Amino acid sequence: MARAFIFPGQGSQSVGMGQALGLASAAAREVFEEVDEALGQNLSKLMFEGPEADLTLTENAQPAIMANAVAVLRVLEKEGGLLLADKAAYVAGHSLGEYTALCAAGSLGLAETARLLKLRGQAMQAAVPVGEGAMAALLGLDFDAAVKAAAEGAGGEVCQAANDNAPGQVVISGHKAAVERAIEIAKGLGAKRGMLLPVSAPFHCALMAPAAEKMAEALAGANIAAPFVPLVANVTAAPVADPAEIRRLLVEQVTGTVRWRESVLAMTGLGVDSFVEFGGKVLGPMIKRIAPDAATLSLVSMDDIEAAAKTL
């Protein structure tokens, strides 16, 4: 039985995240304190108390989601006595979750991961003026048809498939007018619904090129080690362990499609039959749609962690 440890992306943040864990565990508190210090900001207070509008800002949400997931893992490792290197064959994360996965697998230090994600959030937000871009979920359409709808909707502007999340759940991204055109085209191709998402920028498309340049500069100076176990990368949906390759793929990921569905299928093809999600309950349901026979477990609370420590 092979297992993958997986880490959620943006949208999984909520006010109060990590607070109970921090009260219950010194291991969690250490994570939050280290992240606060690395960023020179009281991010943990924002996580615990809000306001929600500030927590939802991309530059805060990204490091917050990472810190919460790493805290859950550290509690499992330190108090449950289970090491990722012993219990997981692969790691993977959805978009920003890829950074969390690399931190969890010893490829990136916690402070450096927090700083990179803060910068990534700022760079992605600054790449496109507010209101010019949009993202939309196309439901009930397969990936190839969604790509076709995006290409036809582009009409000289940018519109691309951003996230291939699960069968019949593809997110497109680009110029707002192009995304709106693509929604109508998708309905004509058989989509059940197309809905604009409440996001502040059009992630994972060519409009993010300025953010990719900023991340290339930051990652060039980052200390990236080989992870304890391979990362299944968003951009290639294939395992990677070489630090130079990881660095290149993290840059490509800013403008590239998050190939989550294919990543899960790649892991099951490599013998993974169990997925453990840290710090959210978002990826588990997606995996059930992609690989119905796989076991999924989502760890958020102290109770979740204690129960998992007995079974993993």
JOMO-V533875 format. One record per residue. N is the residue number from 1. BURIAL is # if it has 9 or more other C-alpha atoms within 8 Angstrom, else .. Layout:
((N | BURIAL) (N | BURIAL))
This chain:
((1 | .) (2 | #) (3 | #) (4 | #) (5 | #) (6 | #) (7 | #) (8 | #) (9 | #) (10 | #) (11 | .) (12 | #) (13 | #) (14 | .) (15 | #) (16 | #) (17 | #) (18 | #) (19 | #) (20 | #) (21 | #) (22 | #) (23 | .) (24 | .) (25 | #) (26 | .) (27 | #) (28 | #) (29 | #) (30 | .) (31 | #) (32 | #) (33 | #) (34 | #) (35 | #) (36 | #) (37 | #) (38 | #) (39 | #) (40 | .) (41 | .) (42 | .) (43 | #) (44 | #) (45 | .) (46 | #) (47 | #) (48 | #) (49 | .) (50 | #) (51 | .) (52 | .) (53 | .) (54 | #) (55 | #) (56 | #) (57 | #) (58 | #) (59 | #) (60 | #) (61 | #) (62 | #) (63 | #) (64 | #) (65 | #) (66 | #) (67 | #) (68 | #) (69 | #) (70 | #) (71 | #) (72 | #) (73 | #) (74 | #) (75 | #) (76 | #) (77 | #) (78 | #) (79 | .) (80 | #) (81 | .) (82 | #) (83 | .) (84 | #) (85 | #) (86 | .) (87 | #) (88 | #) (89 | #) (90 | #) (91 | #) (92 | #) (93 | #) (94 | #) (95 | #) (96 | #) (97 | #) (98 | #) (99 | #) (100 | #) (101 | #) (102 | #) (103 | #) (104 | #) (105 | #) (106 | #) (107 | #) (108 | #) (109 | #) (110 | #) (111 | #) (112 | #) (113 | #) (114 | #) (115 | #) (116 | #) (117 | #) (118 | #) (119 | #) (120 | #) (121 | #) (122 | #) (123 | #) (124 | #) (125 | #) (126 | .) (127 | #) (128 | #) (129 | .) (130 | .) (131 | .) (132 | .) (133 | #) (134 | #) (135 | #) (136 | #) (137 | #) (138 | #) (139 | #) (140 | #) (141 | #) (142 | #) (143 | #) (144 | .) (145 | #) (146 | #) (147 | #) (148 | .) (149 | #) (150 | #) (151 | #) (152 | #) (153 | #) (154 | #) (155 | .) (156 | .) (157 | .) (158 | #) (159 | #) (160 | #) (161 | #) (162 | #) (163 | #) (164 | #) (165 | #) (166 | #) (167 | #) (168 | #) (169 | #) (170 | #) (171 | #) (172 | #) (173 | #) (174 | #) (175 | #) (176 | #) (177 | .) (178 | #) (179 | #) (180 | #) (181 | #) (182 | #) (183 | #) (184 | #) (185 | #) (186 | #) (187 | #) (188 | .) (189 | #) (190 | .) (191 | #) (192 | #) (193 | #) (194 | #) (195 | .) (196 | .) (197 | .) (198 | .) (199 | .) (200 | #) (201 | #) (202 | #) (203 | #) (204 | #) (205 | #) (206 | #) (207 | #) (208 | #) (209 | #) (210 | #) (211 | #) (212 | #) (213 | #) (214 | #) (215 | #) (216 | #) (217 | .) (218 | #) (219 | #) (220 | .) (221 | .) (222 | .) (223 | .) (224 | .) (225 | .) (226 | #) (227 | #) (228 | .) (229 | #) (230 | #) (231 | #) (232 | #) (233 | #) (234 | #) (235 | #) (236 | .) (237 | #) (238 | #) (239 | #) (240 | #) (241 | #) (242 | .) (243 | #) (244 | .) (245 | #) (246 | #) (247 | #) (248 | #) (249 | #) (250 | .) (251 | #) (252 | #) (253 | #) (254 | #) (255 | #) (256 | #) (257 | #) (258 | #) (259 | #) (260 | #) (261 | #) (262 | #) (263 | #) (264 | #) (265 | #) (266 | #) (267 | #) (268 | #) (269 | .) (270 | .) (271 | .) (272 | #) (273 | #) (274 | #) (275 | #) (276 | #) (277 | #) (278 | #) (279 | #) (280 | #) (281 | #) (282 | .) (283 | #) (284 | #) (285 | .) (286 | #) (287 | #) (288 | #) (289 | #) (290 | #) (291 | #) (292 | .) (293 | .) (294 | #) (295 | .) (296 | #) (297 | #) (298 | #) (299 | #) (300 | #) (301 | #) (302 | #) (303 | .) (304 | #) (305 | #) (306 | #) (307 | .) (308 | #) (309 | #) (310 | .) (311 | .) (312 | .))
